[in-house]
Amino acid sequence: MVLPEGKKVYFASDFHLGIPNHAASLVREKRICQWLDEIKHDAAHIFLVGDLFDSWLEFKHVVPKGFVRFLGKLAELRDSGIRIEVFTGNHDLWMRGYFEEELNIPVHHEEIRRTINGKQFLIAHGDGLGPGDQGYKFLKSILRNPICQWLFRRIHPDTGLALASFFSRLGAKHEGQLEEAFKGAENEFLVQYCLGVLEKEQIDCFIFGHRHLAIEYPLPNNSLYVNLGDWINFNSYGIFDGQHLKLQYYQQ
């Protein structure tokens, strides 16, 4: 990908639309839509890096109610020619065609690599990467199993969505509490993942969500690890102008 003159690439993640309640989520949704509206004049590409919704399950003929402003804004931007790519996170991993069919937006379930203006990017939500957290990795393998998904979809959507919403709310950080501070490179699983990748290939920019901290951390070989933070506490996003990648914070 080569950016046209004056155009930029934007990255954001962890909107967690739906929590802690409808009223608060609606305020956040409107803020996100306002941000998307403000960046459309110079956005060549937008990557939305997972956990856009606090819970999202697609049945054959049913998707969760709500979020029409956000979905409508994505449709508007995509129809205008702006390229948008979406990632599943640990809260909305059961996307199965709605975004592709209705919005013409590809959905990624794994990390991807992109070359933008000659720089190598690795982009992923970040859940299940790096060392540790074997319990979640096992659970994720079950949740992503096609047979388990088929069985779960035999449940009435009202029941299935209620169960998904209940379990998604068990994490305190998704209710607005700040995640613990950066633990140091040796204790940050995504930093350790980046270091492992760099032993095999050169990546200039690693971009993740999931951690709920807005982080820019330099790595060996002039590489950079960026965590996008969230829109519960930070309203943070990444912007690449063709040469430099940096975090910014949306101010209404």
N, C-alpha and C positions, 0 to 999 in steps of 0.2 A: 504494500500500500504506500502510495506517495501522496502526501497531503497537498491539496491545492494551496496557492498563496493565500495567507490569512485565515486558513481553516485550522481547526483543532480537533483533538480526540478527547472525549470526556469519559470518565469512569465514576461510577457510584454503586453503592451496595447497602444492604441492611436497612431498608425502609421499614420493614416489619409492619406493614399496613394491617390494621385489624386490632392492634393493642394500644393501650390497655382497655379501651372501650371505643365505641363508635364515634363519640364526639371528639375525643383526642386524636383518634386516627384520621378523622376527616380534616382536622386542622393541619396535620402533617401531610396528608394527601394534597391539599390545596397548595401548601408550601412547595412540595416537590413539583407539582404542575407549573407553578410560577417559575421555579428554577429552570425547568425544561423549556418553558416559553422564552426565557431570557437568553438561553444559550443557543437557540435554534439558528440565529443569524450567522454564527461562525462554526457550528458543529458539523464536521464531516462524518463523524462516527461516534456512536454512544454505546458503551459497554455497561450493562447493568448486571452487577456481579453477585447475584444471589440474595436470598431472603428478602425479596421484594415484598412478600406477604408473610405474615406470621404463621399462617397455615394455608395451604392450597392443595386441594385434591380435585382432579378432573375425572369425572365419570363420562360415560359414552355421550350422554346428552345433557350433562349438568356441569357447571362450574360454580364456584362460590359467588354468592350474591354480593354486590357492592363494588367499590373501586372503579366506578364508571368514569370518573374524571381522569384518573390515571390512565386507564386503558384507552379512553378516547384521545388523550394527549399523545400517547404512543402511536396510535393509528394516524393522527394528524401529521406527526413528524415523519413517520415512515412514508406516508403518501406524498409528502413534500420532497422525498428523495434522500432524506437523511438515513444512513445505514444504522441499524440498531441490532445489537446482539444481547441476548439474555442468558444468564446462567442460573441453574437451580442451586439452591442452598440446602442446608439441613432442615429448613422449615417449609420449603416449597418444592421438594424434590419430585413430587408426583405431577409434573407437567408432562402432557402426553399428546400434544398436537394442536391445542387451542391457539397458542400464540403463532404457530407457523401458519395455520389455516386461516385464522381470522385477521391477524395483524401483519402477516408476511414477515415475521421476526423469527430468526433461528434461535433455538434453545440448546445450550450446551450442558451436558451432564458430567463432563470431565474437564480437566484443564486443557487449554488450547495455547498454541504458539502463533504469534503474528509478527511479521516484519513491517515496521512502520518507519518510513524515511530512513531506512537502513539500520534501525535499532531493533534488537530482538526482544520481544515481549513474551512473558509467560503469564497467563491470566487464569485465575480459578477462584471459586468461592473460598476454598481453603479447608473445609471440613474433611476430616479423615486423612489429611496429608501429614507427612512427617512422623516422628517416633511417638510411641505412647498411645493412649486412649483406645486401647484394644476393645473395650466394651462397646464404645460407639461404633467402631469400625465393623464389629460383628453385627450390631443392630442395623447399620446402614446396608450391609450385604443382604439382610433379610428384607428390609423395606424396599430395596431395589429389585428384589427377585420378582420376575414376571408372574410366577404362580401365586406368590403372596399378594401381589397387587390385584390379580384377577379375583382371588378369594375375597379380598377386602371390598372390592367394588360390587360384590353381591349384597353388601349391606345397604340399607336405604341411605341415600345421600345425607339426609338430616342427621342420622345417627353417625355416619362416617365422619362428616365434617365437625360434628360436636366432639367426637373423640379426638380428632386431630387437633382441634383448638384447645382442648383440655391439656393434652400432653405438651403442646407447644408452649404453654404458659408456665410450665414448671421451672424454666430457667429464669433466675432473678434478673439477669442483665437485660432481658427483653421487656421488663416492666419499667425500665427507666433508670435502674441503678447502674452506676458507672462500673465498668470492668476494672479489675485490678490493674495496676500500672505495669508498664513494660518490665519483664522479669530478667532481662539480660539475655544476650544471644544464646548462651548455653541452655537456657530454660524455655526459650520460645520455640515451639514445635514448627512454626512456619519458617522461622529463620534457619533452623536445622534442615528443613526440607530444601530451602534455597541453596544452602551450602552443599548438600548432597548433589543437587542438579549441577551446580557449577563445577563439580569434580569431573563431570562427563561432557558438558557443553557450555558454551558461552551464552548467557542470557543477560541483556543489559538492564531490563526492568522486570521485576516480579510484582504482580498486582493481585492482591487478595482482599476479601472481605472477612466476615466471620468473627474476627477477633474483637470487634467493637472498640478498637482504639485507633485513632488517626496517627499513623506512624510513618516516618521516612527514616530508613536505616541503611547506611552504606554497607556494602558487602565487598569481598575481594574482587579483583579484576574490574574495578570501576563499575560494578553492578549495584543496583539499588533495589531494596525491598520496600514496598509501599503497602500499608494496610489502609483501606479507605475509610475506616471508622464506621459511623452509622448516622442515621437521621433522627434518632431518638434524642441524643445528647449533643451531637457535633454539627450536623448539617454539612458534613465534609464530603469532598469529592476530589478526584484527581483530574488533572488537565495536562495534556501533552501538546505543545505548540509546534512540534516538528523537530525540536532540538532538546527541550528540557521537559521533564516530568516533575510536577510538584502538586502538593495538596493545597486546596483552598477551602474556605468556609463560607457557606452561603449566608448573606445578610439580607433580610427583606427590607 
